[in-house]
Amino acid sequence: MGNSGALFFVLLTGLAGIMALVYVPLRIFLTATERSRRFRLLRRIRKLRDELGQPLER
């Protein structure tokens, strides 16, 4: 009976390790892409604000 408890623990620990190996890089990738998307949007807003501040050319 004690042997099955150790096997269960090893199985559970292995599963947690595999989940961490998948989750951590995925979370880093998603955070990086969201930040770059937000940065591009802020750049566009700044550019539009600068264009609106300039007088109209005819």
C-alpha positions as CSV (number, residue, x, y, z in Angstrom):
1,M,0.0,0.0,0.0
2,G,2.9,2.4,0.8
3,N,4.4,1.7,-2.6
4,S,1.3,2.9,-4.4
5,G,1.4,6.2,-2.4
6,A,4.9,6.8,-3.6
7,L,4.0,6.0,-7.2
8,F,1.0,8.4,-7.0
9,F,3.3,11.1,-5.6
10,V,5.9,10.6,-8.4
11,L,3.2,10.6,-11.0
12,L,1.6,13.8,-9.7
13,T,4.9,15.5,-9.4
14,G,5.8,14.6,-13.0
15,L,2.5,15.8,-14.2
16,A,3.0,19.1,-12.4
17,G,6.5,19.4,-13.9
18,I,5.2,18.8,-17.4
19,M,2.4,21.4,-16.9
20,A,4.9,24.0,-15.7
21,L,7.1,23.3,-18.7
22,V,4.2,24.1,-21.0
23,Y,2.6,26.9,-19.0
24,V,5.6,29.1,-18.2
25,P,6.9,29.6,-21.7
26,L,3.3,30.0,-23.0
27,R,2.6,32.7,-20.4
28,I,5.9,34.5,-21.2
29,F,5.1,34.5,-24.9
30,L,1.5,35.8,-24.4
31,T,2.7,38.5,-22.1
32,A,5.4,39.6,-24.5
33,T,3.1,39.7,-27.5
34,E,0.5,41.7,-25.5
35,R,3.1,44.2,-24.4
36,S,4.4,44.7,-28.0
37,R,0.8,45.1,-29.2
38,R,0.1,47.7,-26.5
39,F,3.3,49.5,-27.3
40,R,2.4,49.7,-31.0
41,L,-1.0,51.0,-30.2
42,L,0.5,53.7,-27.9
43,R,2.9,54.7,-30.7
44,R,0.0,55.1,-33.1
45,I,-1.9,57.2,-30.7
46,R,1.1,59.4,-30.1
47,K,1.6,59.8,-33.9
48,L,-2.0,60.7,-34.4
49,R,-1.9,63.2,-31.5
50,D,1.2,64.8,-33.1
51,E,-0.5,65.0,-36.5
52,L,-3.6,66.6,-35.0
53,G,-1.5,69.2,-33.2
54,Q,0.1,70.4,-36.4
55,P,-1.7,73.0,-38.5
56,L,-3.5,71.9,-41.7
57,E,-1.5,72.1,-45.0
58,R,-3.1,73.2,-48.2
